[in-house]
Amino acid sequence: MQNKKYFTRRKLVLILDIVLFLSFMLCLSPRLTGLPLHEIVGVFIIIPAVTHVIVEWKWLANYIKRFIARAKARDRVNLVLNVALFIAIIFQVFSGLVISKVLAPFMGWRSYNQALSWRYWHNQGSTITMFLTGFHLALSWKQVRSYFIKKFRPAASNKRINIRYRSVLRSLAILLALSGIISAIAFMLIGPPVNTYRYHFDDISRFMPTFGHGFLQLFGETFFVLTTAFVAIRWLKVRL
């Protein structure tokens, strides 16, 4: 009975994973959500993403410590993949704000929606993030199964979460600094955002939500991610 009075680590990670996955799928389906909600979800996805990293901070720190010396090939791939996925999410949020047509004007920021290079890399980044998400699911498949199948649950995942606020603040400061570095590097590589061409389409009207087209887009993007995960699972069994 006592276990019901608090969140275990397993429950929290499960909730964060579900929120992250659903949020990401909604971000990939602007024809279902519409552009305003697409931008709102795209920005606020950073909250469960950062929380997820903080919850897994010990795991991440241990992986980094043994990355070179003792880590197995699968562990090294997993660490690199998680870092790449974090970079991809930060870039998507930052580039989305650069070309924002709703949130940026609402907050009094200048929108660079006509910045061709930034629009291009924001769209390409979505595809890259889908691939990374699929591979992340593949490498985490045993953990995903452990959420639902009792015999697969590792005992450590059922431990009570002890919040150490100083440690959380330190981790948050590191993540914010890394996010700033990632954004600065993107700025240097892609170049300053400028409205370099005439863009005559009204994106708000263009992405006016419709259930039929929106559902097809959501189904297609979800199918793509899950297919990538399935293929990756089969491939990893052989390679790793």
Solvent accessible surface area in square Angstrom, and as a share of the most:
residue,aa,sasa,rsa
1,M,184,0.82
2,Q,123,0.55
3,N,96,0.49
4,K,155,0.66
5,K,164,0.69
6,Y,49,0.19
7,F,113,0.47
8,T,9,0.05
9,R,69,0.25
10,R,28,0.10
11,K,70,0.30
12,L,41,0.20
13,V,1,0.01
14,L,35,0.17
15,I,74,0.37
16,L,14,0.07
17,D,42,0.22
18,I,82,0.41
19,V,63,0.36
20,L,32,0.16
21,F,55,0.23
22,L,102,0.51
23,S,17,0.11
24,F,24,0.10
25,M,6,0.03
26,L,60,0.30
27,C,20,0.12
28,L,16,0.08
29,S,0,0.00
30,P,18,0.11
31,R,84,0.31
32,L,47,0.23
33,T,17,0.10
34,G,2,0.02
35,L,18,0.09
36,P,54,0.34
37,L,83,0.41
38,H,36,0.16
39,E,20,0.09
40,I,70,0.35
41,V,26,0.15
42,G,18,0.17
43,V,38,0.22
44,F,115,0.48
45,I,12,0.06
46,I,42,0.21
47,I,101,0.51
48,P,15,0.09
49,A,5,0.04
50,V,20,0.12
51,T,48,0.28
52,H,30,0.13
53,V,29,0.17
54,I,33,0.17
55,V,35,0.20
56,E,21,0.09
57,W,62,0.22
58,K,155,0.66
59,W,75,0.26
60,L,32,0.16
61,A,35,0.27
62,N,79,0.41
63,Y,22,0.08
64,I,104,0.53
65,K,161,0.68
66,R,81,0.30
67,F,63,0.26
68,I,143,0.73
69,A,84,0.65
70,R,193,0.70
71,A,14,0.11
72,K,149,0.63
73,A,63,0.49
74,R,83,0.30
75,D,27,0.14
76,R,87,0.32
77,V,60,0.35
78,N,22,0.12
79,L,12,0.06
80,V,84,0.48
81,L,17,0.08
82,N,34,0.18
83,V,69,0.40
84,A,33,0.26
85,L,23,0.12
86,F,26,0.11
87,I,75,0.38
88,A,14,0.11
89,I,26,0.13
90,I,8,0.04
91,F,31,0.13
92,Q,29,0.13
93,V,21,0.12
94,F,55,0.23
95,S,0,0.00
96,G,19,0.18
97,L,46,0.23
98,V,18,0.10
99,I,20,0.10
100,S,2,0.01
101,K,60,0.26
102,V,35,0.20
103,L,25,0.12
104,A,1,0.00
105,P,70,0.44
106,F,169,0.70
107,M,103,0.46
108,G,67,0.65
109,W,125,0.44
110,R,166,0.61
111,S,28,0.18
112,Y,47,0.18
113,N,16,0.08
114,Q,57,0.25
115,A,1,0.01
116,L,102,0.51
117,S,49,0.32
118,W,0,0.00
119,R,32,0.12
120,Y,111,0.42
121,W,112,0.39
122,H,26,0.12
123,N,86,0.44
124,Q,69,0.31
125,G,7,0.07
126,S,25,0.16
127,T,55,0.32
128,I,88,0.45
129,T,2,0.01
130,M,17,0.07
131,F,96,0.40
132,L,30,0.15
133,T,16,0.10
134,G,0,0.00
135,F,69,0.29
136,H,38,0.17
137,L,35,0.17
138,A,2,0.02
139,L,15,0.07
140,S,20,0.13
141,W,109,0.38
142,K,155,0.66
143,Q,70,0.31
144,V,34,0.20
145,R,88,0.32
146,S,3,0.02
147,Y,12,0.04
148,F,136,0.57
149,I,65,0.33
150,K,160,0.68
151,K,171,0.72
152,F,75,0.31
153,R,77,0.28
154,P,67,0.42
155,A,86,0.67
156,A,60,0.47
157,S,11,0.07
158,N,62,0.32
159,K,135,0.57
160,R,137,0.50
161,I,52,0.26
162,N,117,0.60
163,I,106,0.54
164,R,170,0.62
165,Y,157,0.60
166,R,202,0.74
167,S,37,0.24
168,V,48,0.28
169,L,116,0.58
170,R,138,0.50
171,S,4,0.02
172,L,59,0.29
173,A,58,0.45
174,I,73,0.37
175,L,6,0.03
176,L,113,0.56
177,A,57,0.44
178,L,76,0.38
179,S,21,0.13
180,G,41,0.39
181,I,95,0.48
182,I,23,0.12
183,S,19,0.12
184,A,51,0.39
185,I,80,0.40
186,A,9,0.07
187,F,85,0.35
188,M,141,0.63
189,L,146,0.73
190,I,37,0.19
191,G,16,0.15
192,P,90,0.57
193,P,19,0.12
194,V,79,0.45
195,N,65,0.33
196,T,89,0.51
197,Y,66,0.25
198,R,196,0.71
199,Y,36,0.14
200,H,161,0.72
201,F,136,0.57
202,D,76,0.39
203,D,5,0.03
204,I,68,0.35
205,S,64,0.41
206,R,108,0.39
207,F,31,0.13
208,M,113,0.50
209,P,64,0.40
210,T,66,0.38
211,F,158,0.66
212,G,44,0.42
213,H,123,0.55
214,G,0,0.00
215,F,103,0.43
216,L,122,0.60
217,Q,47,0.21
218,L,44,0.22
219,F,120,0.50
220,G,35,0.33
221,E,37,0.17
222,T,31,0.18
223,F,124,0.52
224,F,70,0.29
225,V,0,0.00
226,L,91,0.45
227,T,54,0.31
228,T,16,0.09
229,A,6,0.05
230,F,116,0.48
231,V,88,0.51
232,A,1,0.01
233,I,33,0.17
234,R,135,0.49
235,W,114,0.40
236,L,4,0.02
237,K,142,0.60
238,V,125,0.72
239,R,161,0.59
240,L,64,0.32
